[in-house]
């Protein structure tokens, strides 16, 4: 599957944004579906996710590359996990570009190699990836810009729609 990338300018300095994205302990604050992070270090961690049906799922990740303040790449470990049925590999890349002192251009890029019958669902997988990355950017914007959790749940959908139209989000 081709990589899916989403980009947004966040009203926070790149240092603030880097501190959030580079520390796995902060993932529950901004990455969709993450309830908590276990066994976290700078190089690996486990996300505890809750499915829409309420099922708890664990997903292991390894940091594979980092350019401090600028770029971060992590890989989902799929071997011998429930994800192995439909994924060969999944890699997430975050790129930050300062836009003055109080704004940062953030690009999230998800590359997935589907396996088995999952390969037939490429269009659905791309749509789900776009939705996940958009929600991650929404969460990152709210946390970075210092908004409260109640404002996240009250304004996220409206904000996402207005920012997407203003940004002209690319469909990669």
C-alpha positions as CSV (number, residue, x, y, z in Angstrom):
1,X,0.0,0.0,0.0
2,X,1.3,3.5,-0.8
3,X,2.2,5.6,2.2
4,X,-0.5,7.8,3.6
5,X,0.6,11.2,4.8
6,X,-1.3,14.0,6.5
7,X,0.1,17.5,7.3
8,X,-1.0,20.3,9.5
9,X,0.4,23.5,10.9
10,X,0.1,23.5,14.7
11,X,0.2,26.7,16.7
12,X,3.1,25.7,19.0
13,X,6.8,25.9,18.8
14,X,8.7,22.9,17.4
15,X,10.4,22.3,20.7
16,X,7.0,21.8,22.4
17,X,5.8,19.5,19.7
18,X,9.0,17.5,19.7
19,X,8.7,17.0,23.5
20,X,5.3,15.4,22.9
21,X,6.0,13.3,19.9
22,X,9.4,12.0,21.0
23,X,8.3,10.7,24.4
24,X,6.1,7.5,24.1
25,X,4.6,8.3,27.6
26,X,2.7,11.2,25.9
27,X,1.0,9.0,23.3
28,X,-2.3,8.6,25.3
29,X,-2.6,12.3,25.3
30,X,-2.7,12.7,21.5
31,X,-2.6,9.4,19.5
32,X,-6.1,8.0,18.9
33,X,-7.2,4.9,20.8
34,X,-4.2,4.7,23.1
35,X,-5.4,4.1,26.6
36,X,-2.0,3.9,28.2
37,X,1.7,3.0,27.4
38,X,3.5,0.2,29.2
39,X,7.2,-0.7,29.4
40,X,8.2,2.6,27.8
41,X,11.7,3.6,27.0
42,X,13.1,5.9,24.3
43,X,13.6,2.9,22.0
44,X,10.5,0.7,22.6
45,X,7.1,0.6,24.2
46,X,3.7,-1.1,24.2
47,X,0.5,0.8,23.4
48,X,-2.6,-0.5,25.2
49,X,-5.5,0.2,22.9
50,X,-9.2,-0.2,23.3
51,X,-11.1,-1.3,20.2
52,X,-14.4,0.3,19.3
53,X,-16.0,-2.9,20.7
54,X,-14.3,-2.4,24.0
55,X,-11.6,-5.1,23.6
56,X,-8.1,-4.4,24.9
57,X,-5.3,-4.9,22.5
58,X,-1.6,-4.4,23.0
59,X,0.7,-3.2,20.2
60,X,4.5,-3.2,20.5
61,X,6.6,-0.5,18.8
62,X,10.3,0.2,18.3
63,X,11.9,3.5,17.5
64,X,14.0,3.0,14.3
65,X,15.3,6.5,13.6
66,X,15.3,9.9,15.1
67,X,16.8,13.3,14.2
68,X,16.1,15.2,17.4
69,X,13.7,18.1,16.9
70,X,13.0,17.2,13.3
71,X,12.1,13.6,12.5
72,X,11.0,10.5,14.3
73,X,10.3,7.0,12.9
74,X,8.8,4.0,14.7
75,X,7.9,0.5,13.6
76,X,5.0,-1.6,14.8
77,X,6.2,-5.1,15.7
78,X,3.7,-7.4,14.1
79,X,5.4,-10.8,14.3
80,X,3.5,-13.2,16.6
81,X,0.8,-10.7,17.3
82,X,-2.9,-10.5,16.2
83,X,-1.8,-7.8,13.7
84,X,0.3,-10.4,11.9
85,X,-2.8,-11.8,10.1
86,X,-3.2,-8.7,8.0
87,X,0.1,-6.7,8.3
88,X,3.6,-7.5,7.1
89,X,4.9,-4.2,8.4
90,X,3.8,-0.8,9.6
91,X,6.0,2.2,10.0
92,X,5.0,5.7,11.2
93,X,7.2,8.8,10.4
94,X,6.7,12.2,12.0
95,X,8.5,15.2,10.5
96,X,8.5,18.6,12.1
97,X,9.3,21.9,10.4
98,X,9.4,25.2,12.4
99,X,7.1,27.9,10.9
100,X,8.4,30.8,12.9
101,X,8.8,30.6,16.7
102,X,5.2,29.7,17.5
103,X,4.1,27.3,14.8
104,X,5.2,24.0,13.5
105,X,4.4,22.1,10.3
106,X,3.8,18.5,11.3
107,X,3.6,15.6,8.8
108,X,2.5,12.2,9.8
109,X,3.2,9.4,7.3
110,X,2.0,5.8,7.8
111,X,3.4,3.1,5.5
112,X,1.8,-0.3,5.8
113,X,2.5,-3.5,3.9
114,X,-0.7,-5.6,4.0
115,X,-0.7,-9.4,4.2
116,X,-3.0,-12.1,3.0
117,X,-6.6,-11.1,2.5
118,X,-5.8,-7.7,3.9
119,X,-4.2,-6.9,0.6
120,X,-7.6,-6.8,-1.0
121,X,-8.7,-4.1,1.5
122,X,-6.2,-1.4,0.4
123,X,-8.8,1.3,-0.2
124,X,-10.4,0.7,3.2
125,X,-7.0,0.5,4.9
126,X,-6.0,3.9,3.3
127,X,-9.2,5.5,4.4
128,X,-8.7,4.2,8.0
129,X,-5.1,5.3,8.0
130,X,-6.1,8.9,6.9
131,X,-8.7,9.0,9.6
132,X,-6.2,7.8,12.2
133,X,-3.6,10.3,11.2
134,X,-6.1,13.2,11.1
135,X,-7.3,12.3,14.6
136,X,-3.6,12.1,15.8
137,X,-3.0,15.6,14.3
138,X,-6.2,16.8,16.0
139,X,-5.0,15.5,19.4
140,X,-1.5,16.8,18.9
141,X,-2.8,20.2,18.0
142,X,-5.0,20.4,21.1
143,X,-2.3,19.2,23.5
144,X,0.4,21.3,21.9
145,X,-1.8,24.4,21.9
146,X,-2.6,23.9,25.6
147,X,-6.3,23.2,25.3
148,X,-8.2,21.0,27.8
149,X,-9.6,17.6,27.3
150,X,-13.2,18.9,27.3
151,X,-12.3,21.3,24.5
152,X,-10.8,18.3,22.6
153,X,-14.0,16.3,22.7
154,X,-16.3,19.3,22.2
155,X,-14.4,20.8,19.2
156,X,-12.3,18.2,17.6
157,X,-14.6,17.2,14.7
158,X,-15.5,20.9,13.9
159,X,-11.9,21.9,14.1
160,X,-10.7,19.1,12.0
161,X,-13.2,19.9,9.2
162,X,-12.4,23.6,9.2
163,X,-8.6,23.0,9.3
164,X,-8.7,20.4,6.6
165,X,-10.5,22.7,4.3
166,X,-8.2,25.6,5.2
167,X,-5.1,23.5,4.8
168,X,-6.4,21.8,1.6
169,X,-5.1,18.5,3.2
170,X,-3.4,16.4,0.6
171,X,-4.8,12.9,0.2
172,X,-1.5,11.1,0.1
